[in-house]
Amino acid sequence: MRKNHWISLALGFLIAGTLALAECRRGVYFLDTSATVHAHKGFDYGLAYLMQRMEWATSDLRFKIRGSRPTHPDIAIIKIDDKSLAELHQWPWPRSIHAQLIRALQTDPPKALVFDVVFIEPFNTDPAGDRALIKATAQNPWVVHALFFDLDGERVTHVSLPFKGLLNAVHKVGNVNAAVDEDGVLRQAVLERSVGDQSVPLLSVAGAAVYLHEPVDHLIGRMPKDGHGRMLLNYVGPEYSFNYISYVDVLSGKVPARSLKGKIVLVGSTATATFDHYPTPTSSFMPGVEFHANVIDNLLNDNALRLADLRWTYLAIGLFAVFCSLLLVRFSAGMGALGALALGLLYAGLAQWLFVQHNWVIDEAGPLGTLWLSYVAIVIYRFFTEEREKRWVKAAFGQYVSPKVLEILMDDPSKLKMVGERRDMTVFFSDVAGFTSISERLNPDELVVLLNKYLSAMTEVVFQYDGYLNKYMGDGIMAFWNAPVKQADHAERACRCALKSMQRLKELNQELEKEGLVPLSARIGLNSGTMVVGNMGSMQKSDYTVMGDNVNLGSRLEGANKAFGSSIMISEFTYELVQDRFEVRFLDKIRVPGKAKPVKTYELLAEKGELEPHWQKSLVLYHEAIQFFADRQFDSARTKFLEVLAILGHDKPCETYIERAEHFVVNMPARDWDGVFELKTK
């Protein structure tokens, strides 16, 4: 794996580790019963609080996406509203009015009547009303009253109980304290609080226990809670989602008691400036009595939210870090963004489905934060490092490859392996025939102009076929294919380049003649095989180049053209790769200096289907002559070669073979003659 890939993975894990730490501290300060939230305000608490705020935001968003759900049919709220205040004329009401409400309902009683009204002090101006409320409460065990705690953090400092007579008469009491989160939103309910050696349930819990005829501890025990004993509320919807009935309508009989029979009924205020209210995930102004209604709804439906264990969050964070890092290692930033977006949407969709269908809350901020922060960090890192790599690639290789290949290398510098590598390649060598004598006849300025024109024209052709221009060697050119960019058709590209080079040379000669310059002829050698490619040289200077026996053979073939008068000589190894696409003729089996094993060589003539008619006819005769020569029938071979010359007019390979045949007619070679031509010069 490349260095940049390892760094990308490291960045992903660094971000994952940071967010996992934040989640860990969040667990300590917000989810663990052993910690006190306000005990410490250092950096780790700030980190935990930041993560918790993000988790609260994602959780609240799930309610908005889901929308409202049906309320439990047995929950009703008798509201002390503006209409009731207007008709009953005073506030606070004497306790006799509340006693009257209880009596109005006891003919067809509800299963529970829960007062979200705290009767702390006796009503001094109406003691008879207090006695009436005490009596009605004592006679009806389904009536539940409220008390209130003064809190210092989670510690109870004072209890505001119902006044003495009412406290002795009531069968069930519950506290009305709401556990608001530090961002001011009410998301959960503390189902019971301890006062000394006693536990006091939440008012709504006490009411639900009466409705269900179930002990409070059993009811609380079967509900999902976090480490602080808090139940995460599954709100039904925005404010006023429940069945609200005006207090005065129940007193007047407009709403008959039988309509509330068997239900759990809450009594609470909604009149202007008379009631407590809270921001919730579904509302910015929810009456306190409706908070209790939501708690009861969760208790009766057994659908309170369940918070997934932090271990799943850590697992998701780790997996997202690995996924994002590996995604960007293999794909571009654009594809990586699509992949990260798809995974993020998939995870968010899973979270929403679990929330709606199974009442599960899995953390989103940590995993999704890991995904996107990792993506951004890695993309930024890659932008700067790859820009630097691109500038280096352009500076180092802009003169050696075509713009097309250069663009590929700049888009993915990993294709450029600077270490040594063995690879099947095709090497190209060309040289100007007789350039030494040409240079002696020209002054320096003319020589430079001529050479520059020639090299420019030939380089254009190399680039046209996406070759790598390795170097200029005076008037010679060395190029290769299949590195640094892989090219499965490297031999085919090199052959096309060679043919095009000869065609371009003819066009160049016409231009040179018009300018009064000397026309040129060139020779080309091609060989294919395994070569070592990489950055080679000294500590002071190095080049991206190839080396090996197959490179040397390509160079020898370029020089071997002299012996045959051919223009483009290719080895048998190149021929095997391109024989179905090009027209060639066999030249000879030659043994080049430095190699003991002979190599079959061919002259590259044209692409398939582009050979001129007279060449098609002469090529058949030529190969018949070659066969006669190989069979030691030298006289017959000479005759066939002469037939070829009669068609072509002049052909150096035929003339060379005729000379050899005439020599062997007189001086028959030995019986162990292998037919190999020994190349004496490089």
GUPABA-427360 format. One record per residue (C-alpha): residue number from 0; residue in one letter; x, y, z. Coordinates in steps of 0.02 Angstrom, whole numbers. Each point is the difference from the previous one (the first is absolute). Example, Ala and Ser with C-alpha at 12.3 -4.5 7.8 and 13.67 -1.06 7.14 Angstrom:
<0,A,<615,-225,390>>
<1,S,<69,172,-33>>
***
This chain:
<0,M,<0,0,0>>
<1,R,<63,174,-42>>
<2,K,<58,119,136>>
<3,N,<-147,117,-34>>
<4,H,<-120,-145,24>>
<5,W,<72,-39,170>>
<6,I,<-13,183,48>>
<7,S,<-182,3,-58>>
<8,L,<-37,-149,111>>
<9,A,<92,82,144>>
<10,L,<-103,159,-21>>
<11,G,<-160,-100,1>>
<12,F,<49,-91,158>>
<13,L,<59,161,83>>
<14,I,<-171,79,-28>>
<15,A,<-87,-161,52>>
<16,G,<104,-6,159>>
<17,T,<-41,181,42>>
<18,L,<-186,-25,-24>>
<19,A,<4,-166,92>>
<20,L,<83,90,146>>
<21,A,<-137,132,-7>>
<22,E,<-131,-137,3>>
<23,C,<89,-81,146>>
<24,R,<-1,162,100>>
<25,R,<-182,26,-49>>
<26,G,<-37,-170,75>>
<27,V,<87,50,161>>
<28,Y,<-84,168,22>>
<29,F,<-172,-29,-74>>
<30,L,<-37,-187,3>>
<31,D,<94,-75,148>>
<32,T,<-79,0,173>>
<33,S,<172,6,82>>
<34,A,<36,176,-67>>
<35,T,<-69,168,53>>
<36,V,<-35,109,-151>>
<37,H,<48,163,82>>
<38,A,<150,-68,95>>
<39,H,<127,53,-129>>
<40,K,<4,135,-134>>
<41,G,<167,-37,-82>>
<42,F,<46,-40,-179>>
<43,D,<-65,-178,6>>
<44,Y,<-169,60,62>>
<45,G,<-6,128,-141>>
<46,L,<41,-137,-125>>
<47,A,<-135,-110,74>>
<48,Y,<-127,142,-1>>
<49,L,<37,42,-181>>
<50,M,<-28,-180,-51>>
<51,Q,<-157,-10,105>>
<52,R,<-70,157,-81>>
<53,M,<27,-77,-172>>
<54,E,<-84,-162,55>>
<55,W,<-147,99,70>>
<56,A,<-16,91,-166>>
<57,T,<-2,-161,-103>>
<58,S,<-124,-80,121>>
<59,D,<-117,151,-9>>
<60,L,<9,-3,-189>>
<61,R,<-67,-178,-1>>
<62,F,<-161,61,83>>
<63,K,<-21,134,-132>>
<64,I,<26,-124,-142>>
<65,R,<-118,-127,77>>
<66,G,<-140,124,40>>
<67,S,<-144,-36,119>>
<68,R,<-61,-172,52>>
<69,P,<-168,-50,79>>
<70,T,<-25,30,186>>
<71,H,<-61,-133,120>>
<72,P,<-193,7,-6>>
<73,D,<-18,-7,190>>
<74,I,<97,159,34>>
<75,A,<-96,163,21>>
<76,I,<47,171,69>>
<77,I,<-120,113,94>>
<78,K,<72,171,-30>>
<79,I,<-13,152,111>>
<80,D,<-16,116,-147>>
<81,D,<-43,182,-30>>
<82,K,<-182,-48,-27>>
<83,S,<-10,-86,171>>
<84,L,<85,146,87>>
<85,A,<-121,121,-81>>
<86,E,<-155,-97,53>>
<87,L,<58,-40,177>>
<88,H,<64,178,24>>
<89,Q,<147,-25,116>>
<90,W,<173,-74,13>>
<91,P,<60,-91,94>>
<92,W,<-162,-94,20>>
<93,P,<-63,-54,170>>
<94,R,<30,-185,29>>
<95,S,<-186,-32,-3>>
<96,I,<3,17,-190>>
<97,H,<124,-143,-14>>
<98,A,<-104,-101,123>>
<99,Q,<-149,35,-112>>
<100,L,<97,-69,-150>>
<101,I,<38,-162,93>>
<102,R,<-182,-19,50>>
<103,A,<-56,34,-179>>
<104,L,<107,-145,-60>>
<105,Q,<-32,-127,137>>
<106,T,<-169,-53,-72>>
<107,D,<95,-77,-149>>
<108,P,<176,13,66>>
<109,P,<160,-3,-101>>
<110,K,<130,-127,50>>
<111,A,<115,142,53>>
<112,L,<-20,187,24>>
<113,V,<171,84,8>>
<114,F,<14,179,62>>
<115,D,<148,93,-75>>
<116,V,<-39,134,127>>
<117,V,<95,12,164>>
<118,F,<-108,40,152>>
<119,I,<139,51,119>>
<120,E,<-81,123,119>>
<121,P,<-177,-4,73>>
<122,F,<-121,121,-82>>
<123,N,<-21,112,153>>
<124,T,<-151,95,-67>>
<125,D,<-96,-160,-38>>
<126,P,<39,-137,127>>
<127,A,<-163,-85,-46>>
<128,G,<63,-21,-177>>
<129,D,<160,-81,66>>
<130,R,<-105,-121,102>>
<131,A,<-105,-41,-152>>
<132,L,<155,-41,-102>>
<133,I,<71,-106,141>>
<134,K,<-164,-97,12>>
<135,A,<-17,-27,-188>>
<136,T,<181,-57,-9>>
<137,A,<-18,-120,146>>
<138,Q,<-159,-77,-74>>
<139,N,<77,-32,-172>>
<140,P,<165,-100,-6>>
<141,W,<16,39,-185>>
<142,V,<44,181,39>>
<143,V,<188,40,-10>>
<144,H,<75,161,67>>
<145,A,<166,87,-30>>
<146,L,<149,57,100>>
<147,F,<152,100,-51>>
<148,F,<186,-14,35>>
<149,D,<128,139,13>>
<150,L,<158,-67,-81>>
<151,D,<185,40,2>>
<152,G,<56,-91,-155>>
<153,E,<-68,-175,31>>
<154,R,<-8,19,190>>
<155,V,<-167,35,85>>
<156,T,<16,148,120>>
<157,H,<-183,29,45>>
<158,V,<-168,-86,-25>>
<159,S,<-160,100,-29>>
<160,L,<-138,-121,55>>
<161,P,<-189,16,-11>>
<162,F,<-68,89,152>>
<163,K,<-15,-108,155>>
<164,G,<-181,-57,-9>>
<165,L,<10,-39,-185>>
<166,L,<165,-95,21>>
<167,N,<-82,-113,128>>
<168,A,<-151,-32,-112>>
<169,V,<86,-33,-167>>
<170,H,<33,-180,-55>>
<171,K,<136,39,-130>>
<172,V,<117,146,-24>>
<173,G,<133,38,-129>>
<174,N,<126,137,-33>>
<175,V,<-21,122,-143>>
<176,N,<185,41,-26>>
<177,A,<58,0,-181>>
<178,A,<180,-49,-44>>
<179,V,<45,131,-130>>
<180,D,<162,-29,-97>>
<181,E,<139,128,5>>
<182,D,<-56,74,-165>>
<183,G,<-170,38,77>>
<184,V,<-97,-138,-89>>
<185,L,<-106,-129,92>>
<186,R,<37,-170,-76>>
<187,Q,<-11,-121,144>>
<188,A,<-87,-39,162>>
<189,V,<78,-48,166>>
<190,L,<-123,-136,49>>
<191,E,<35,12,186>>
<192,R,<107,101,120>>
<193,S,<70,-49,168>>
<194,V,<-35,103,155>>
<195,G,<91,-74,147>>
<196,D,<-46,-184,3>>
<197,Q,<-156,24,-105>>
<198,S,<-27,5,-188>>
<199,V,<-133,114,-70>>
<200,P,<-61,-38,-177>>
<201,L,<-33,129,-133>>
<202,L,<-181,59,2>>
<203,S,<-37,-81,-167>>
<204,V,<78,-164,59>>
<205,A,<-108,1,155>>
<206,G,<-154,32,-108>>
<207,A,<44,-139,-122>>
<208,A,<27,-122,144>>
<209,V,<-175,40,65>>
<210,Y,<-73,-20,-175>>
<211,L,<88,-166,-28>>
<212,H,<-25,-64,179>>
<213,E,<186,-36,0>>
<214,P,<128,35,135>>
<215,V,<108,150,-40>>
<216,D,<164,-94,17>>
<217,H,<-60,-134,-123>>
<218,L,<-52,132,-124>>
<219,I,<164,93,13>>
<220,G,<100,-161,-5>>
<221,R,<-65,-52,-169>>
<222,M,<30,167,-86>>
<223,P,<162,39,-96>>
<224,K,<112,126,91>>
<225,D,<172,73,-18>>
<226,G,<136,-4,133>>
<227,H,<-83,140,98>>
<228,G,<-169,-87,9>>
<229,R,<-73,114,-132>>
<230,M,<-125,-59,-129>>
<231,L,<25,74,-173>>
<232,L,<-170,63,-56>>
<233,N,<-79,-50,-164>>
<234,Y,<-107,156,-25>>
<235,V,<-160,-24,-96>>
<236,G,<10,169,-87>>
<237,P,<-7,189,28>>
<238,E,<-94,88,138>>
<239,Y,<-187,-36,18>>
<240,S,<12,-169,-83>>
<241,F,<-105,-83,136>>
<242,N,<-187,8,32>>
<243,Y,<-25,164,94>>
<244,I,<-164,39,92>>
<245,S,<-43,166,80>>
<246,Y,<-12,-11,189>>
<247,V,<-163,98,5>>
<248,D,<-80,-115,-129>>
<249,V,<25,-149,116>>
<250,L,<-71,96,149>>
<251,S,<-152,56,-99>>
<252,G,<-34,-174,-67>>
<253,K,<27,56,-178>>
<254,V,<128,-138,-7>>
<255,P,<-80,-145,95>>
<256,A,<99,-102,123>>
<257,R,<-37,-159,-95>>
<258,S,<109,63,-145>>
<259,L,<149,-11,117>>
<260,K,<-46,-164,85>>
<261,G,<143,-123,10>>
<262,K,<128,126,-63>>
<263,I,<149,84,79>>
<264,V,<-40,184,14>>
<265,L,<125,138,37>>
<266,V,<-45,171,67>>
<267,G,<116,143,-44>>
<268,S,<5,181,-49>>
<269,T,<13,71,-175>>
<270,A,<-70,173,37>>
<271,T,<106,148,-46>>
<272,A,<142,35,125>>
<273,T,<-58,-137,120>>
<274,F,<92,-156,-56>>
<275,D,<174,-71,-14>>
<276,H,<62,-41,-175>>
<277,Y,<154,-77,-79>>
<278,P,<90,-12,-167>>
<279,T,<-2,-180,-60>>
<280,P,<64,-88,-157>>
<281,T,<-174,23,-75>>
<282,S,<-52,169,71>>
<283,S,<73,164,60>>
<284,F,<-142,31,124>>
<285,M,<-73,-161,71>>
<286,P,<-110,13,156>>
<287,G,<69,-94,150>>
<288,V,<-159,-103,15>>
<289,E,<28,-64,-177>>
<290,F,<176,-52,47>>
<291,H,<-80,-115,130>>
<292,A,<-125,-59,-131>>
<293,N,<145,-51,-112>>
<294,V,<82,-96,143>>
<295,I,<-164,-92,32>>
<296,D,<-18,-36,-186>>
<297,N,<174,-80,-1>>
<298,L,<-39,-100,157>>
<299,L,<-167,-66,-64>>
<300,N,<63,-39,-176>>
<301,D,<169,-63,62>>
<302,N,<81,101,-140>>
<303,A,<124,111,90>>
<304,L,<161,26,-97>>
<305,R,<146,-117,30>>
<306,L,<176,70,-12>>
<307,A,<125,-115,-86>>
<308,D,<156,-47,95>>
<309,L,<153,109,-34>>
<310,R,<95,-154,-59>>
<311,W,<-102,4,-160>>
<312,T,<48,183,-21>>
<313,Y,<185,-41,19>>
<314,L,<-17,-141,-127>>
<315,A,<-88,113,-126>>
<316,I,<132,136,24>>
<317,G,<141,-124,-32>>
<318,L,<-84,-77,-152>>
<319,F,<-40,170,-75>>
<320,A,<180,58,22>>
<321,V,<65,-156,-89>>
<322,F,<-131,11,-136>>
<323,C,<30,183,-38>>
<324,S,<189,-21,-1>>
<325,L,<-3,-153,-113>>
<326,L,<-131,79,-113>>
<327,L,<109,152,-32>>
<328,V,<154,-109,-22>>
<329,R,<-83,-88,-146>>
<330,F,<-109,136,-75>>
<331,S,<4,184,-42>>
<332,A,<-66,134,117>>
<333,G,<-161,12,-102>>
<334,M,<-34,-186,7>>
<335,G,<51,0,182>>
<336,A,<-129,137,36>>
<337,L,<-136,-103,-84>>
<338,G,<52,-154,98>>
<339,A,<6,95,165>>
<340,L,<-168,82,-38>>
<341,A,<-78,-168,-43>>
<342,L,<66,-81,159>>
<343,G,<-52,151,105>>
<344,L,<-176,-5,-71>>
<345,L,<-8,-188,24>>
<346,Y,<52,17,182>>
<347,A,<-119,145,31>>
<348,G,<-139,-100,-83>>
<349,L,<39,-148,112>>
<350,A,<-3,113,153>>
<351,Q,<-169,73,-53>>
<352,W,<-73,-173,-33>>
<353,L,<57,-65,170>>
<354,F,<-72,157,81>>
<355,V,<-171,-11,-84>>
<356,Q,<-24,-187,-6>>
<357,H,<89,-61,156>>
<358,N,<19,155,112>>
<359,W,<189,-18,-2>>
<360,V,<115,151,2>>
<361,I,<172,-34,-72>>
<362,D,<129,138,3>>
<363,E,<22,94,-163>>
<364,A,<113,148,39>>
<365,G,<155,-103,41>>
<366,P,<-8,-122,-148>>
<367,L,<-57,129,-128>>
<368,G,<122,127,69>>
<369,T,<139,-128,-22>>
<370,L,<-55,-34,-177>>
<371,W,<-5,181,-57>>
<372,L,<145,66,101>>
<373,S,<108,-143,-63>>
<374,Y,<-55,37,-178>>
<375,V,<37,186,16>>
<376,A,<167,-26,87>>
<377,I,<59,-131,-125>>
<378,V,<-58,101,-150>>
<379,I,<91,155,66>>
<380,Y,<156,-103,31>>
<381,R,<-12,-80,-171>>
<382,F,<-30,167,-82>>
<383,F,<162,73,64>>
<384,T,<105,-158,-18>>
<385,E,<-70,-46,-170>>
<386,E,<19,177,-64>>
<387,R,<181,-10,52>>
<388,E,<14,-170,-84>>
<389,K,<-83,67,-157>>
<390,R,<121,145,-10>>
<391,W,<144,-122,21>>
<392,V,<-70,-119,-132>>
<393,K,<-26,143,-122>>
<394,A,<176,67,28>>
<395,A,<81,-172,-8>>
<396,F,<-100,-80,-141>>
<397,G,<-79,141,-100>>
<398,Q,<138,-11,-132>>
<399,Y,<-2,-189,-14>>
<400,V,<-182,-49,-25>>
<401,S,<-150,59,-98>>
<402,P,<-125,119,83>>
<403,K,<-122,-146,9>>
<404,V,<121,-109,98>>
<405,L,<55,147,106>>
<406,E,<-180,33,50>>
<407,I,<-20,-183,52>>
<408,L,<157,11,107>>
<409,M,<-54,164,80>>
<410,D,<-172,-69,40>>
<411,D,<77,-155,80>>
<412,P,<185,18,43>>
<413,S,<-7,-175,76>>
<414,K,<15,-67,-178>>
<415,L,<175,68,0>>
<416,K,<104,-127,95>>
<417,M,<169,75,29>>
<418,V,<75,-159,70>>
<419,G,<68,-134,-117>>
<420,E,<-131,-113,-76>>
<421,R,<3,-141,-126>>
<422,R,<-129,23,-136>>
<423,D,<-34,-63,-177>>
<424,M,<34,149,-113>>
<425,T,<47,53,-176>>
<426,V,<154,106,-29>>
<427,F,<28,113,-152>>
<428,F,<169,58,-68>>
<429,S,<23,110,-153>>
<430,D,<152,80,-81>>
<431,V,<36,107,-152>>
<432,A,<98,-95,-133>>
<433,G,<166,81,-43>>
<434,F,<-25,146,118>>
<435,T,<187,18,32>>
<436,S,<36,37,-183>>
<437,I,<-151,115,-8>>
<438,S,<59,99,150>>
<439,E,<172,24,-79>>
<440,R,<-78,86,-151>>
<441,L,<-104,124,102>>
<442,N,<48,150,104>>
<443,P,<-53,-5,185>>
<444,D,<-154,109,-23>>
<445,E,<-64,-107,-144>>
<446,L,<37,-158,97>>
<447,V,<-98,59,153>>
<448,V,<-148,54,-107>>
<449,L,<-1,-166,-93>>
<450,L,<15,-106,157>>
<451,N,<-133,99,94>>
<452,K,<-123,-18,-144>>
<453,Y,<31,-187,-10>>
<454,L,<-11,-33,187>>
<455,S,<-155,109,19>>
<456,A,<-90,-93,-139>>
<457,M,<46,-171,69>>
<458,T,<-44,48,178>>
<459,E,<-174,54,-55>>
<460,V,<-27,-174,-70>>
<461,V,<61,-85,160>>
<462,F,<-121,107,100>>
<463,Q,<-139,-34,-125>>
<464,Y,<8,-183,48>>
<465,D,<24,35,186>>
<466,G,<179,-59,10>>
<467,Y,<122,53,134>>
<468,L,<143,101,-76>>
<469,N,<147,-64,100>>
<470,K,<143,100,-75>>
<471,Y,<84,76,-153>>
<472,M,<168,-74,-44>>
<473,G,<70,128,-120>>
<474,D,<-106,-35,-154>>
<475,G,<-72,-158,81>>
<476,I,<-163,-23,96>>
<477,M,<-41,-127,135>>
<478,A,<-181,-26,53>>
<479,F,<-102,-137,82>>
<480,W,<-180,-52,33>>
<481,N,<-95,-78,147>>
<482,A,<81,112,129>>
<483,P,<-32,101,101>>
<484,V,<-181,-23,-55>>
<485,K,<-48,-179,-37>>
<486,Q,<-42,-35,-182>>
<487,A,<-55,-176,-44>>
<488,D,<26,39,-187>>
<489,H,<177,69,24>>
<490,A,<75,-97,-147>>
<491,E,<-140,56,-116>>
<492,R,<22,182,50>>
<493,A,<188,-10,-30>>
<494,C,<-23,-76,-172>>
<495,R,<-125,132,-51>>
<496,C,<120,133,64>>
<497,A,<142,-73,-106>>
<498,L,<-105,-3,-159>>
<499,K,<-65,176,33>>
<500,S,<178,60,33>>
<501,M,<54,-57,-174>>
<502,Q,<-151,84,-78>>
<503,R,<34,159,97>>
<504,L,<183,-6,-55>>
<505,K,<-53,1,-183>>
<506,E,<-107,153,32>>
<507,L,<143,82,95>>
<508,N,<122,-33,-143>>
<509,Q,<-115,90,-120>>
<510,E,<3,150,118>>
<511,L,<189,-10,18>>
<512,E,<28,-5,-189>>
<513,K,<-106,158,-20>>
<514,E,<109,84,131>>
<515,G,<159,-60,-83>>
<516,L,<45,-117,141>>
<517,V,<64,-178,-14>>
<518,P,<-134,-137,-2>>
<519,L,<17,-136,130>>
<520,S,<-25,-187,13>>
<521,A,<-23,-94,162>>
<522,R,<6,-175,72>>
<523,I,<-111,-68,140>>
<524,G,<18,-152,112>>
<525,L,<-140,-70,110>>
<526,N,<5,-138,130>>
<527,S,<-125,-62,128>>
<528,G,<30,-96,160>>
<529,T,<31,13,185>>
<530,M,<97,155,52>>
<531,V,<40,89,162>>
<532,V,<-77,173,10>>
<533,G,<21,131,135>>
<534,N,<94,153,57>>
<535,M,<185,-35,-26>>
<536,G,<157,101,15>>
<537,S,<108,79,133>>
<538,M,<-35,99,157>>
<539,Q,<26,159,-103>>
<540,K,<-103,-45,-154>>
<541,S,<-118,-139,-48>>
<542,D,<-120,-40,-141>>
<543,Y,<-154,-106,-21>>
<544,T,<64,-130,-123>>
<545,V,<9,-184,-48>>
<546,M,<142,-124,-1>>
<547,G,<34,-184,-34>>
<548,D,<46,-119,-141>>
<549,N,<-161,34,-93>>
<550,V,<40,186,-2>>
<551,N,<173,-37,-70>>
<552,L,<-75,-112,-133>>
<553,G,<-114,140,-58>>
<554,S,<153,113,-20>>
<555,R,<94,-136,-98>>
<556,L,<-148,-24,-118>>
<557,E,<3,183,-45>>
<558,G,<183,-19,-52>>
<559,A,<-33,-167,-87>>
<560,N,<-104,91,-130>>
<561,K,<165,53,-80>>
<562,A,<42,-180,-48>>
<563,F,<-166,-26,-87>>
<564,G,<-42,174,-63>>
<565,S,<-166,-11,93>>
<566,S,<-90,145,83>>
<567,I,<-95,-77,148>>
<568,M,<66,-160,77>>
<569,I,<-102,-89,135>>
<570,S,<45,-154,101>>
<571,E,<-94,-164,0>>
<572,F,<-66,47,173>>
<573,T,<-83,157,-65>>
<574,Y,<-60,-95,-155>>
<575,E,<-90,-128,109>>
<576,L,<-101,139,81>>
<577,V,<-51,91,-161>>
<578,Q,<1,-129,-141>>
<579,D,<-190,9,-20>>
<580,R,<2,189,-22>>
<581,F,<151,39,-109>>
<582,E,<84,-54,-162>>
<583,V,<181,-54,22>>
<584,R,<132,-96,-93>>
<585,F,<129,-114,76>>
<586,L,<176,68,-8>>
<587,D,<116,-122,85>>
<588,K,<54,-92,154>>
<589,I,<136,109,71>>
<590,R,<119,-10,146>>
<591,V,<35,171,70>>
<592,P,<159,45,96>>
<593,G,<-12,-51,181>>
<594,K,<-135,-134,-26>>
<595,A,<31,-183,-38>>
<596,K,<-178,-44,-47>>
<597,P,<-56,54,-175>>
<598,V,<-158,101,-25>>
<599,K,<-120,-3,-146>>
<600,T,<-24,173,-72>>
<601,Y,<-134,74,-112>>
<602,E,<-23,159,-97>>
<603,L,<-159,94,43>>
<604,L,<-86,53,-163>>
<605,A,<-178,59,32>>
<606,E,<-158,-29,98>>
<607,K,<-110,-144,-56>>
<608,G,<-97,43,-157>>
<609,E,<109,151,-44>>
<610,L,<136,-88,-101>>
<611,E,<12,61,-180>>
<612,P,<-46,-129,-136>>
<613,H,<175,-19,-72>>
<614,W,<65,-31,175>>
<615,Q,<-133,-132,31>>
<616,K,<57,-97,-155>>
<617,S,<185,21,34>>
<618,L,<-19,-50,183>>
<619,V,<-62,-173,-50>>
<620,L,<151,-25,-114>>
<621,Y,<117,71,132>>
<622,H,<-52,-128,132>>
<623,E,<16,-141,-129>>
<624,A,<178,60,-31>>
<625,I,<34,4,188>>
<626,Q,<-59,-180,13>>
<627,F,<114,-55,-143>>
<628,F,<145,87,87>>
<629,A,<-37,-86,166>>
<630,D,<-9,-168,-91>>
<631,R,<176,34,-73>>
<632,Q,<-73,12,-177>>
<633,F,<101,156,-32>>
<634,D,<-16,3,-189>>
<635,S,<-191,-11,10>>
<636,A,<2,131,136>>
<637,R,<102,118,-109>>
<638,T,<-125,-21,-142>>
<639,K,<-149,40,111>>
<640,F,<85,153,74>>
<641,L,<32,63,-177>>
<642,E,<-187,-19,-36>>
<643,V,<-36,109,151>>
<644,L,<123,130,-62>>
<645,A,<-85,-1,-169>>
<646,I,<-158,59,88>>
<647,L,<72,118,129>>
<648,G,<142,69,-106>>
<649,H,<116,20,149>>
<650,D,<-1,-88,167>>
<651,K,<154,-10,111>>
<652,P,<-54,-158,97>>
<653,C,<-23,-94,-166>>
<654,E,<166,63,-66>>
<655,T,<84,-54,162>>
<656,Y,<-72,-175,-13>>
<657,I,<48,-12,-185>>
<658,E,<181,39,46>>
<659,R,<-4,-133,136>>
<660,A,<-82,-128,-115>>
<661,E,<130,27,-137>>
<662,H,<137,-20,130>>
<663,F,<-75,-162,67>>
<664,V,<-25,-72,-176>>
<665,V,<188,6,-20>>
<666,N,<44,-27,184>>
<667,M,<-130,-118,71>>
<668,P,<-13,22,189>>
<669,A,<44,-140,117>>
<670,R,<-131,-130,47>>
<671,D,<-16,71,176>>
<672,W,<-38,174,-68>>
<673,D,<-144,72,104>>
<674,G,<-48,139,-120>>
<675,V,<34,132,133>>
<676,F,<71,167,-55>>
<677,E,<135,59,119>>
<678,L,<-15,186,29>>
<679,K,<178,63,25>>
<680,T,<-35,183,43>>
<681,K,<-119,83,122>>
***
